[in-house]
Amino acid sequence: MKKLLSSLLVLLSCTGTAVASPVTLRILYLNDFHGQANPVSQAGSPAQIGGAARLARQIELLRREHPGLLLATGDMLQGNSWADRSQGRSVIQLMNLIGFDAMALGINDLSLGRQVLQKRIAGAAFPVVAANMSGLAGTQPRVYFNRAGLRVAVIGLMGESASRLPAGAVAELSFGSALEAAQDQISEAELTADLVILLTHQGYKRDLALAQELCGGASPSLIPVLIVGGDSHTRLEQPAQNGNCTVVQAGKGGEALGIVELTINDGKQVSVTGRLQEITPALGHGNPKVAALVRHYNRSKTAAPSAKPPQHYPHRNP
């Protein structure tokens, strides 16, 4: 009897985390927000799109319908005067208020400088992930979430866009290969995770190449991989798939919110659907608390006394 119990315990301990019945996880995502908290006009139309208060309201509605994860993938903290005047502090407060789950970094975030960026990371109520960058306190390579019965590993990757920064801006930071970091992190995460999400900031073409390396070669990833990208400001209306890898990106400025739903059964990806949800005037005044925060920083006309004028760097072409 004891031998039988021991054998059962060993068998159970060797069983993976694969879910035995279909489970659908919804991921909401944003990239290249650039502190665009106020609505902006569309070319040739009087209607204004975007706006942080409306964005927050749309996130509320979607979460109420189907809880999941809310992720950001770089260039969130500056690029617009609303964010630049506070050196990104306003954006961190906004993201805390909305309830983001994790964020990766982008090239324009790095241009704030290491000391300022570390303060922003310390003020975040969510983890900041960076697997192929070192020298920045407060980041971690990956984090785990349990959602809808799935264990999800979220990994941050900075692309070669970091090389576009002046040497002085990244003098104390070091960068490794995004592909090698992804492979190393996935090999560790897949031991306990049902899904890997890569938050990348390297441009759509590089994301497609990464998906090919991870899922289109001779030894494709056995675990589903979702690549949530940024940097190229690509409006990807539908997810792009390569085997077990899915690539998504949601434009820029919070003008649309990305939505992707993955259904996983017994450790295998069954289906993927996704779309971009436009942030329109139909959402009214949006979330009142977020609207109040936006108004507060609209009235703030000066940056901190020690603030340096931020440097903005062009995004990578799609």
N, C-alpha and C positions, 0 to 999 in steps of 0.2 A: 504493500500500500504506500509506504513512504517513497519507494522507488518510483511508483506511478505518479505521485504528487510532484516529485522532483522533476520528472520528465515533462510534466505539464507546465511547470514554472519555466523551465528552459525554453519550451516551445513558445510560450506567451512572450517571454523576454526577447525572442528573436523575431517576433511579428513586427512588421513595419507600421508606419502611421497611416497607411492607405485607408481611405474611407470606403466602406463596403457598399454604400448606396449613393446614388447621384446627389451631389451637393453643389449649389450654385453660389458663387461669391461675387458680389458687386464691388468694383473699385472705381472711385471717383478720383480724377487727377487734374492737375493744373501745372503748366510749365510756362516759363518766361513771362511771369506776371509783371515784372518791372515796376512794382509799386503803383500800378494804374488803378487807383481806388475809385476814381470818379468816372462816370460814363463818358464815352467819346462818340463823336458824330461819325456816321458812315458816309463814305463817298457817294454823292448824288442823292442822299436821303436826309430828311430832317430828323429821323429817328436816331436816338442815341443808344448804343449797346454797351454791355459791360457794366461795371460799377460793383464795388465790393459788397454793398448792402444787398443788392439784388442777387449777387453770386451766393451770398450767405443764405438768403431765403431759398434759392433753388437747391442748395445742398441740404437744407433742413427738410424740404419736401421729399427729396430722393431718399434720405436716410430714414425718414418716417415710413416710407414704402418698403425699403429693403436695406437694413443696416449692413455696413461693410467696412471698407477702408477709404480714407481720404489722404492722398499723397501729393507732394509737390516735388518737382524735379529741376530745380535750379533757376537762377536769375530771377529770384523773387524779391530781393531786398532793395534794389535801386534801379534807376533808369527813368524815373519820373520825379518831378519836384516834390510830390506828396511824400515820397519815401526818402528822397535825397536830403531834404532839410533836417531829418532826424537821423541820418546815416543808417536807415533801415529799421530803426526802433519801432516806427509806426507799423511796419509790415509784420514784425514779430508779434506785436500786440494784436494785430488783426488776425493772424493765423492762430494765436492762442484762443482768441474769442470764438472763432469759427470751429476750432477743435480739430486741427490737422493731426494726423497720426505719425507722419514722418516726412522728412525733407532731405533732398540731396542738394549739392551746391553747384552753382554755375560760374562762368567766367566773370560776370559782372559782380557777383557776390564777392569773389576773391579780390576784386579791385578796391573794396573797402579797406583792405589792409588787414593784416593778421590780428592786431590788437582789437580793432573795432569789431571784426567778425567774431572773435572769441567772446566778446561781450554779448553780441546778439545771440550766439549759440547758447550761452549761459542763461539768457532770458527766455529761451524757448521752452514751452511746456511739452515739447515733443522731441524725439531723437533726430539728430542730424547725422546722416550716414555718408561715409566716404571710405571706400575699401582700397583705392589705389592712390591715396594721398596721405602723407604724414607731415607732422609739424604743426597741426592745428588742434589745440586742446578742445576737448568737449565732443569731438566726433567719434563715431564708432563704425566699424566696417559693415556690420549688419545687425538687424534687430528681428525679433520674432513676434508674431501676433497670432492669437487663436481667434478665428472668426468662422462662423457657420459650421463648426465642427472640423475645420481645417487648420493646420499649423502652417503659417505663411512666413517665409524668410524674406526680408526686404533689405536689399544691398544697394549701396550708393557707388556710382562710378563717374569720374571726371574724364572727359576725352582729351584729345590732343589740343583742344582749343585753349587749354591753359598755357600752351607755348606762345600764344599770341599776346600774352601779358608782358609788359616790360620786365626785365630781369629783376629790378628792385622790388616789384610788386609781389613776387613769389620767392624772394631770396631765401626765406626761412622754411619754405615748403618743398617737398619732394614728391614727384609723381611717378607712378609705375604704369605698366601696360594695363589698359582697361580689359583687354581680352584675357590676359593671364590672371588678373585679379578676379574676373568673373568666373573663370574655370576653377580657380582655387576655392572661392567662396561657395560655388555651387556644389563642388565635391564634398565639402563639409556639411553644407545645409541639407543636402538631399538625404543624409542619414536619418534626419528626424522631421523633415518638412514635407508637406504635400504639394507646395507651390513655391516657386521662387519669383520674386519681383525685383527686377533691376531698374533702379532709378538712374538713368544716364543723362549726361549733358555733353553730347558730342555731335549732334546733327542726325537727321533721318537716314542719310546714306550710310553713315557709319553704324547706325543701329541695325539696318538691314544686313550689313556685312557681319556684324556681331551675331545676329540670328543665324546666318549661314554657317558661321564657324561653330556655334554651339549646337545647332539642331539640324544642319543640312549636310554634314560631313559623314565620314565613315563610322564615327562613334557618337551619334546624336545623344543629347541629354534625354535621360529616361523620365525626368521629372518635368512637368510643365513649367515654362519660363515665360513671364510677361515682361517685356521691355517697355518701360514708360519713359519716353525720350523728351529731349528739349534741345535748345540752342539754335535750331534752324527755323523755328517759328512755323513749322509745317502744320497745316490744317488737314489732318488725316481723318476723313469722314467715317471710314470703316477700318477696323484692324487689319494689318498685313500679317499673314501667317507663313511660317516656314517650319513644317513639321510640328514639333512640340513648342516652338517659339512663336510668340505673338508680339507685334510691335504696334504701339499707339503713340500719338502726340496730338496736342489740342491747340495749336496756333499760338496766340500770344495775348498778353494784357488782360486775361480773365474775360475776354469777349465771348468765350464758349467754355463750357465745362466738359471734360472728357468722362465718358461712362463706358466701362467694359465689364461684361459678365462672363465668367468662366465656369463651366460645369465640369466637375471632376468626379469620376467614379472608379473606385478600386485603384487609386493612384494614377489613373489615366485621364487625360484631357478629352472630354466627350464633345464639347462644343464651346465656341467663343462667339459672342456677339458684342457689338459696340457702336457708339454714335457720339456725336458732339451735340450738346444741348446749348443752344444760343441763350445768352443772358440779355433779355429784351425788356422793354418798358412794360410788358404784360405782367411782370413781377412786382409792379408798383414801386413803393418806396423801399421795399426790401426789409431786411432785419433792422429793427429800430436801434438796437445797441450798436450794431456795426455802423449804421448811418450816423450815430452820434460820434463815434470814434473818427470817422472820416471827416466830419465837420470840424472836430477839434483840431486835427492836423491841417485842415484847409486854412484855419485861422492862424496857425503857427507859421510865421514868415521867416524866421531865422534858424539857422543850424546851431548846433552847440559851438561855443567859443573856440574849441580846439579842432573843430571839423575842417578837413581839407576838402576842396571841391572834388566831387567824385569823378572818376574817369569812366567813360562808357566805351564799350568795345562792340564792334559790329557782330551781328549774329552770323552763323555759318549758313551759306546757301543750302537749300534742300538737296 
